[in-house]
Amino acid sequence: MPNEHVRNLFNAAGERRSVAFGVGRSAAGRGCIALSFACYTVWMMACCLGPAVAVPVPPGGVLFAAGAGFGAEPVSAPDALGAVASVPSWAGPVLAMAVSSVVIAVRFRRTRRVPNGSSQLVVMASIMTLAAALHLTWALDRSLPEVADAALYGAASTLTGIGAALFRVEIDRAFGWVGTQQTLYQGMLGVVAGTGLAAFLAFPTGGGAESPVILQAGAVALPFAAAALLRRVVRGFPRRRYYRYGADVPLPFPAKFVATSAVQGVAAGVLHAILFLFGAPFAVAPALAIGQLAAVGLLFATLVFVRLDFNRFIYKVAFPFAAVGFLLLAAASQTPWVGITVLFAGFCYLDLVLWSLGACLMKNMGLPATWVASCPGAALFFGMLVGGAATCAALGGHPREDAAMAAGFVACLLFACALFLSSDSNLKHGWGTVLPGEGALDTGDLEGIVRFMATERAVTQRETEVMLLLAQGKSRRAICEALTVSPDTVKTHVRAVYRKLDVHSQQELVDRIVAERERLADDAEEVALG
C-alpha cells in the first residue's frame, strides 16, 4: 500500500509528455492571456516604484535613510514640529488596491451587477493609463509644493488601486473560464513574458538609476495593450455565460483562501519593507528576475513529474519555500541576495498556484470572478500594509541586527500557518481533492463530472467514490463489495451525498448529474460557435 501511494504521487510517462506539450499548445492557443497578464504585472510594478514618500512623524520619532544600502542606520528625528519620515512609494497604491477590492466585493454582493461589454475594458485601461501617467509625472518632478506633490501622489495611487482591482477581476474571469490547468500554463508564460518585458524596458539604461523612470514611461502604453489582448480572448467565449457565470449563486466567504492570501501579504510586506529600509527596490531587479524564472522552472518541473493537490502545493511546498528564503535572509544578513532571490521565487510560485486556485473556485465551484478576485485580493493587499508597517516599527532601533530577527520570525510564522491551515478536513475535501494540473472537464467523462460536482458541494473523497458508483447505477450491495465496507457505512455515505446535493433518491442524483453534463456540453458548443 505505501508503494502504491508513492507510485500515485508521480506522473506516468504519458502524463509527463502531456504536460510538457500542453504548455506549448497553451501558448499557441491562448497566448494572449499570458501576454495580457505580463502587461499587467509590469504596469503594476512600474506604478509601485518611485522615490520615498515623506510623511509627518511625531517629535522624537525615528527616520530611516532608505535606499542607502544594506546596513543603513536610523536617524533620530528632532524634537520639533515638521519632522518627516520616509515610507515606500508602493504604500499608497497597495492601500488603494485593498480599499478598491473591498468596495468591489461589497458592491457585487449587494447588487450582483456585472459589466458585460467591451466598454468595461476601455474604462479600465483608461484608468490604468492615467494612473501610470500621473505616477510618472510625480516621480519625475518632486519640486512641486508639498500640497501639490501629495495630491499628485494620492491621485496616482488611487487610480492605480482602482485599475489593478478591476484588472484582477477581468483576468480572473478569463482564468476561471479556461480552468486550473490553463491558468497555471498561462501564468507561467505570463511571468516569463513579463520578466522579459521589464528587462527590455530597463535595457536602454543598462539597469542603472534611470531604469525605474524608463519602466514607468513604458508602463503608460501597457494598459491598452493588456485590454486589447484580453478582449481578443474574450471574443471567443459565449458572452452571456462568460459575464454572468456565478452571478446568481450563493456567495460563501472563501475564508481559507482569504486567510492564505493574508499570510502571503504579511510576508510579502515584511520583505518589501526590508528592501525599502536597506536598499533601493530597483537594485534587486536581477534577484527578482532570477527568482521569478526559477519559480516558473520549479512549477513546470512539479507539474511534469509530481501529482500534488492544492493543499500540498500551497502549504507543503509554497509556504515552506518562502520560509526557507526568510531563513536564508536571517542567516546571511550581510549578503542577503541569495535569500532575497529565493523569496522572490517562493512568492512567485505561491502566487501562480493561488491564481490557479481562484480558477478552481470559479470553474469547479461556480463562484463568480468578482467575488473570488476581490475577497482574497483585499486580504493580500491589507496583509502587505500590515506586514510593512509592523516591520518599519520593529526595525526602529537597530535595523541591521533586527532585520535578521524579523526574517526569522516570519519564517516561523509561515511554518506555523502552513501547519494550521493544512487541516485534516482540507485533506478530505475541498482543495485536498483537486489537482491544479487537471484540465477542463470532458463532457463525456462521468468521473470528471462527478468530481466537478463533488468539489462544488464539499463532498469528501470517500463520499465521491460512493457518488460515482451511484451515478453508474450500482446498487448499495454492489457498492459495499466494490469498496469493501459495511452496509451501514454505505448508508451513511449515501445520506451525506443526498443531503449535500439536495436530492432524495438515486434517480434524482443521476438526473442531476445528467443535467450538469448537458450544461457543460452547451457551454462547449457555445465556445465552439464563438
Beta strands, then each sheet from edge to edge (+ up, - down):
strand 1: 53-56
strand 2: 62-64
strand 3: 74-76
strand 4: 84-87
sheet 1: 1+ 4-
sheet 2: 2+ 3-
end
